[in-house]
Amino acid sequence: MSDPAAAAIPQDLQALLAQVTVLVVTYNSSHCLAALAEGLCALPHVIVVDNASQDDTCAAVQTHLPAATLLRLPANRGYGVANNEGLAWVRTPYALLLNPDCLITPAEVAALVAAAHTWDRVTLLVPQLVDGAGRKQINYSWPRHAWQPRGGAADGPLNVGYACAAVMLINLARLQATLADGAGFDPRFFLYYEDEDLCLRVFQRHGQILVLPQVEVVHFSRGSVRGARPWRAEYWRGFHHAQSKIRFVYKHFGAAAGRQARHRLMGSACLNVLARALLLSPKHLARAWGRLRGVWQLGTAAT
């Protein structure tokens, strides 16, 4: 029996959707699955990689996306590693990385694939992200170490040096041809900076990263993880962000710059913990404490 949702999609869109595999990495993300599935249930190729969720995420995937391939990792190995695991299963020319806290339609997926046909030398392609109220998020820029984002959002297709991987279409053949050091995320980045690292590697090898602002996708930033202890989630956000930032500097700018970045971050983290404690802000204190612990624990072994 044919899927009625798929049958409702025009044939020209179906042809485009057949060329892409949507790849979703989950961790305690069951609350996102019903809304996410509304846009994905008619798509022919969906892979969900679960990072050892402690809630009922896997059951929710089977309920709301029964045709999806579900890969269950035995432990939480981080966002980049989970995406690499999923990419190894992709057999289509394109892969669409999609955070579970994003809402996308088949037409928007097809528009990204069609754009990849138009600009066939593009390696990575992203839409314009907007929040739940439709306000534009600046999910792209020039390489951020070289040029701070400024001005408004793009009003037409734009080549950039960095793009957020919350929604990112990958031309897999172009990525493989562009990156001699491996066509995937660096597993040393557990969470945060893995997309910045990937984009910088593509940019440095003259690969193209394209923003398509006419395609807008809703992104509920930081909405993909929910647990019984939200302060703990904030702690780990601060912890991994600090460690990934230092690792990024070490990798791309050398040990001396990495040590300098660690010392600066250690000083600012100490002041931040003190300020958050005085302001009696438990959520922000948890994140600040995680950042301090992340810097301290990493030490100088960041390479």
PyMOL commands that set and color helices and strands:
alter all, ss='L'
color gray80, all
select helices_A, chain A and resi 4-7+11-17+30-40+57-64+79-87+106-118+172-178+194-204+230-253+255-278+282-298
alter helices_A, ss='H'
color red, helices_A
select strands_A, chain A and resi 20-26+46-50+69-72+94-98+102-103+122-130+140-141+158-160+162-163+167-171+208-219
alter strands_A, ss='S'
color yellow, strands_A
deselect
rebuild
show_as cartoon
